[in-house]
């Protein structure tokens, strides 16, 4: 990796003075990774779309660096425009913010897709700084005192608002309050400190879970154990992708590996081992350094402190301000109402599943959590003759996609058209424009 040497002028002078009195002291050298020239966006094109075929870690990092600086500079310009008392808040605030957000959200989304799709291309330690930089930049529109005061002043006027504009302005007002723009002095500083601690603890928690996901694996050498595994699963876990029936087969905790393995693995001890590995992540059972309990407690503590600073009884009450449910009472009532109907049905299903498993060789008093996925699939096959893989031929991708688009166009009054004149990061990726009915594709 290229490295850049950064010397501060003051430190160089200090180092020279020290060299005279103490020849062994050589001063300070700070090493920083080089991210390249951010004067040009390596992912942008003239049509506004990113150069998908040019997506790399370096280009995502450079693009985010450039776009976040442009976004923050744009917010500063909006601040100046809002200084006028009679400014059109839609024209000079909402619309410019929407334009500023679009490229940043797009590049951020591409980086996230690359990370979630294959984190060997963008490892966690590389993606998290990208994510955090983009999140901080985007939050400036809700964490800006001048924008908040302008919105608050605008909403205090007695006038008829368009429903969409009113909803957006209310969002700015709520987010501003949740970001502490009503706080002053020590409370404002305390909130900032709390937020920084909370962010740090969440990152450490996630990092430890990711490390443990990557560390665990279970190797299967007996073909009889994997003989019922679907072909696509065998391709993912086989050591020899050219001959997936030879093995050995490596099982990991990645969801696309773990979940189907729990459904198809006939060996109860292996299922138990996988389940144990999953639920013990962060427990520190075998490695105290991997324990996440201290991070969880710190997250809870910082969230509670944040809620108190903002005038809420608890973090739950604060969180409900941005949720459709509206209050914790509504959530509890919904769960209790559902429980009344669902619990008896669940008990009956578990009993039925245990009876079926017992009739087919299960010799234990009760089903455990690592038993249910396997025996549920076996019961579906035996009783209902249901096998999800067999239905794939009746739901080919082109038909499903056409149906999805047709339904979406009807529900949302839009038009979806494919474009083939754009680059993509993989040959199987398709690109579509979502348009209003009166618009034509670019």
ZAMARGU-4260 file (C-alpha; in steps of 0.2 Angstrom, whole numbers, plus 5000, padded with zeros to 4 digits):
<rodrens>
0) 5000/5000/5000 | 5006/5017/4996 | 5010/5028/5011 | 5011/5046/5013 | 5023/5055/5025
5) 5015/5069/5034 | 5026/5082/5044 | 5018/5096/5053 | 5029/5112/5052 | 5029/5115/5071
10) 5034/5097/5074 | 5049/5099/5062 | 5055/5114/5071 | 5053/5106/5088 | 5062/5090/5082
15) 5077/5101/5076 | 5078/5110/5093 | 5078/5093/5102 | 5091/5086/5091 | 5103/5099/5097
20) 5101/5095/5115 | 5097/5076/5113 | 5104/5068/5097 | 5094/5052/5101 | 5077/5060/5099
25) 5072/5060/5080 | 5055/5069/5082 | 5038/5062/5076 | 5033/5054/5060 | 5014/5051/5056
30) 5010/5038/5043 | 4993/5040/5034 | 4986/5029/5020 | 4985/5038/5003 | 4967/5039/4996
35) 4972/5048/4980 | 4966/5063/4971 | 4948/5068/4976 | 4947/5082/4964 | 4939/5070/4951
40) 4926/5057/4955 | 4932/5040/4948 | 4914/5033/4948 | 4905/5047/4940 | 4899/5048/4922
45) 4892/5062/4912 | 4875/5055/4913 | 4875/5055/4932 | 4876/5037/4934 | 4891/5029/4942
50) 4904/5019/4932 | 4898/5002/4939 | 4912/4992/4930 | 4925/5003/4939 | 4919/4999/4957
55) 4934/4995/4968 | 4938/4999/4986 | 4949/5013/4981 | 4937/5021/4970 | 4922/5019/4982
60) 4933/5027/4996 | 4939/5041/4984 | 4921/5045/4978 | 4914/5045/4996 | 4928/5057/5001
65) 4924/5069/4986 | 4905/5068/4988 | 4904/5070/5007 | 4915/5086/5005 | 4904/5093/4991
70) 4888/5089/5002 | 4895/5098/5017 | 4900/5113/5006 | 4883/5113/4998 | 4875/5113/5016
75) 4885/5128/5020 | 4879/5137/5004 | 4861/5133/5009 | 4864/5141/5026 | 4868/5157/5017
80) 4853/5157/5006 | 4842/5154/5022 | 4848/5170/5029 | 4835/5180/5019 | 4819/5181/5029
85) 4807/5179/5014 | 4817/5164/5006 | 4807/5150/4997 | 4812/5136/5008 | 4807/5123/4996
90) 4817/5131/4982 | 4832/5135/4992 | 4833/5121/5005 | 4823/5106/5001 | 4827/5104/4982
95) 4846/5108/4984 | 4847/5095/4998 | 4839/5082/4987 | 4851/5086/4973 | 4866/5085/4985
100) 4860/5069/4993 | 4858/5059/4977 | 4876/5055/4971 | 4881/5052/4989 | 4867/5040/4993
105) 4871/5031/4976 | 4889/5028/4980 | 4885/5024/4998 | 4873/5011/4991 | 4885/5003/4979
110) 4898/5002/4993 | 4885/4993/5004 | 4880/4981/4990 | 4898/4976/4987 | 4901/4974/5005
115) 4885/4964/5009 | 4887/4954/4993 | 4905/4949/4995 | 4914/4956/5010 | 4931/4949/5003
120) 4930/4963/4990 | 4926/4976/5003 | 4931/4969/5020 | 4922/4976/5036 | 4937/4986/5042
125) 4937/4995/5025 | 4918/4997/5023 | 4915/5004/5041 | 4925/5020/5038 | 4916/5023/5021
130) 4899/5020/5030 | 4903/5031/5045 | 4910/5045/5033 | 4894/5045/5023 | 4883/5044/5038
135) 4891/5059/5046 | 4890/5069/5030 | 4871/5065/5027 | 4867/5069/5045 | 4873/5087/5043
140) 4857/5092/5035 | 4847/5086/5051 | 4861/5093/5063 | 4862/5110/5056 | 4856/5124/5068
145) 4852/5137/5054 | 4842/5124/5044 | 4833/5119/5060 | 4828/5137/5064 | 4822/5141/5047
150) 4811/5125/5047 | 4804/5129/5064 | 4801/5147/5059 | 4792/5142/5043 | 4781/5129/5052
155) 4776/5143/5064 | 4768/5153/5050 | 4749/5151/5047 | 4748/5144/5029 | 4742/5130/5019
160) 4756/5117/5016 | 4757/5104/5002 | 4755/5088/5012 | 4772/5081/5005 | 4781/5097/5009
165) 4773/5097/5027 | 4779/5079/5030 | 4797/5083/5025 | 4797/5099/5036 | 4790/5089/5050
170) 4804/5076/5048 | 4817/5090/5048 | 4810/5097/5064 | 4809/5080/5073 | 4827/5075/5067
175) 4833/5092/5073 | 4826/5089/5090 | 4833/5071/5091 | 4850/5078/5086 | 4850/5090/5101
180) 4847/5106/5092 | 4836/5112/5106 | 4850/5109/5119 | 4863/5122/5124 | 4879/5123/5134
185) 4885/5108/5144 | 4870/5097/5139 | 4874/5099/5120 | 4892/5094/5124 | 4886/5079/5134
190) 4875/5073/5120 | 4889/5074/5107 | 4901/5065/5119 | 4887/5052/5122 | 4884/5050/5103
195) 4903/5047/5100 | 4904/5034/5114 | 4888/5025/5107 | 4895/5025/5089 | 4912/5017/5095
200) 4903/5004/5106 | 4892/4999/5091 | 4907/4997/5080 | 4917/4987/5092 | 4902/4975/5094
205) 4899/4973/5076 | 4918/4970/5073 | 4919/4956/5086 | 4903/4947/5079 | 4910/4948/5061
210) 4927/4941/5067 | 4918/4926/5076 | 4908/4923/5060 | 4923/4922/5050 | 4933/4911/5063
215) 4921/4897/5065 | 4919/4883/5052 | 4914/4864/5053 | 4921/4852/5041 | 4910/4837/5035
220) 4919/4822/5027 | 4905/4809/5026 | 4895/4810/5010 | 4880/4802/5019 | 4878/4818/5029
225) 4877/4829/5014 | 4868/4818/5001 | 4851/4827/5003 | 4859/4844/5002 | 4853/4855/4987
230) 4866/4857/4973 | 4868/4876/4975 | 4872/4873/4994 | 4885/4859/4989 | 4893/4871/4977
235) 4895/4884/4991 | 4903/4873/5004 | 4913/4860/4993 | 4932/4861/4993 | 4932/4856/4975
240) 4919/4866/4965 | 4922/4855/4950 | 4917/4839/4959 | 4905/4844/4973 | 4901/4826/4978
245) 4919/4822/4983 | 4920/4834/4998 | 4926/4839/5011 | 4912/4851/5014 | 4915/4867/5025
250) 4900/4874/5035 | 4901/4892/5041 | 4890/4904/5050 | 4886/4914/5035 | 4867/4915/5034
255) 4866/4908/5016 | 4876/4893/5022 | 4870/4891/5040 | 4851/4891/5037 | 4850/4878/5023
260) 4862/4867/5032 | 4851/4867/5048 | 4836/4862/5036 | 4845/4848/5027 | 4858/4841/5039
265) 4852/4824/5047 | 4866/4823/5060 | 4859/4831/5076 | 4876/4833/5084 | 4882/4844/5069
270) 4866/4854/5070 | 4869/4857/5089 | 4887/4862/5086 | 4882/4875/5073 | 4868/4882/5084
275) 4880/4883/5099 | 4893/4892/5088 | 4879/4904/5082 | 4872/4908/5099 | 4888/4909/5109
280) 4895/4923/5098 | 4900/4937/5109 | 4899/4927/5125 | 4917/4925/5128 | 4915/4907/5132
285) 4931/4901/5123 | 4940/4918/5121 | 4937/4932/5134 | 4943/4945/5121 | 4928/4941/5110
290) 4915/4945/5123 | 4903/4958/5118 | 4893/4960/5135 | 4902/4975/5140 | 4898/4984/5124
295) 4880/4979/5125 | 4879/4986/5142 | 4888/5002/5137 | 4876/5004/5122 | 4861/5003/5133
300) 4868/5015/5146 | 4873/5028/5132 | 4856/5026/5124 | 4847/5029/5140 | 4858/5044/5144
305) 4855/5051/5127 | 4836/5049/5129 | 4836/5058/5146 | 4846/5073/5139 | 4833/5075/5125
310) 4819/5074/5137 | 4812/5057/5135 | 4809/5044/5149 | 4818/5030/5140 | 4827/5026/5124
315) 4811/5016/5118 | 4801/5032/5120 | 4813/5042/5110 | 4815/5028/5096 | 4796/5028/5094
320) 4796/5046/5088 | 4802/5039/5071 | 4792/5023/5071 | 4775/5020/5063 | 4769/5011/5079
325) 4770/5028/5088 | 4772/5021/5106 | 4778/5006/5116 | 4760/5003/5122 | 4754/5001/5104
330) 4769/4988/5101 | 4764/4978/5117 | 4746/4978/5112 | 4750/4972/5095 | 4761/4958/5101
335) 4749/4953/5115 | 4734/4952/5102 | 4745/4942/5090 | 4750/4930/5104 | 4732/4926/5109
340) 4730/4919/5092 | 4747/4913/5087 | 4753/4904/5103 | 4739/4890/5103 | 4743/4887/5084
345) 4762/4886/5088 | 4759/4874/5102 | 4749/4863/5091 | 4761/4864/5077 | 4776/4859/5088
350) 4766/4844/5095 | 4762/4839/5077 | 4780/4841/5072 | 4786/4831/5087 | 4774/4817/5084
355) 4780/4816/5066 | 4798/4816/5071 | 4795/4802/5084 | 4787/4792/5071 | 4802/4794/5060
360) 4816/4790/5072 | 4818/4805/5084 | 4821/4798/5101 | 4820/4813/5112 | 4807/4820/5124
365) 4806/4837/5115 | 4812/4846/5100 | 4825/4859/5102 | 4829/4874/5092 | 4842/4865/5082
370) 4829/4851/5078 | 4815/4862/5071 | 4821/4867/5054 | 4827/4850/5049 | 4811/4841/5055
375) 4799/4854/5048 | 4807/4852/5031 | 4805/4833/5032 | 4787/4835/5038 | 4783/4847/5023
380) 4790/4834/5011 | 4780/4819/5019 | 4763/4827/5023 | 4761/4840/5010 | 4774/4834/4997
385) 4781/4852/4997 | 4799/4855/4991 | 4803/4873/4988 | 4817/4868/4975 | 4804/4858/4964
390) 4793/4874/4963 | 4808/4884/4955 | 4804/4878/4938 | 4786/4885/4939 | 4793/4902/4944
395) 4806/4907/4932 | 4815/4923/4935 | 4809/4932/4919 | 4791/4929/4924 | 4793/4933/4942
400) 4802/4950/4937 | 4788/4954/4924 | 4775/4951/4937 | 4784/4961/4950 | 4786/4976/4938
405) 4768/4975/4932 | 4761/4975/4950 | 4773/4990/4955 | 4767/5000/4940 | 4749/4997/4944
410) 4751/5001/4963 | 4762/5016/4961 | 4758/5023/4944 | 4775/5022/4938 | 4784/5015/4922
415) 4799/5003/4923 | 4810/5002/4908 | 4826/4992/4905 | 4842/5001/4900 | 4856/4992/4891
420) 4868/5007/4888 | 4875/5007/4905 | 4890/4998/4913 | 4887/4985/4927 | 4898/4977/4940
425) 4893/4959/4934 | 4887/4952/4918 | 4870/4946/4926 | 4866/4963/4933 | 4851/4972/4924
430) 4848/4990/4925 | 4831/4998/4925 | 4824/5016/4925 | 4809/5020/4936 | 4799/5034/4928
435) 4783/5044/4930 | 4770/5039/4916 | 4773/5055/4907 | 4792/5054/4906 | 4803/5045/4893
440) 4819/5035/4897 | 4835/5044/4895
</rodrens>
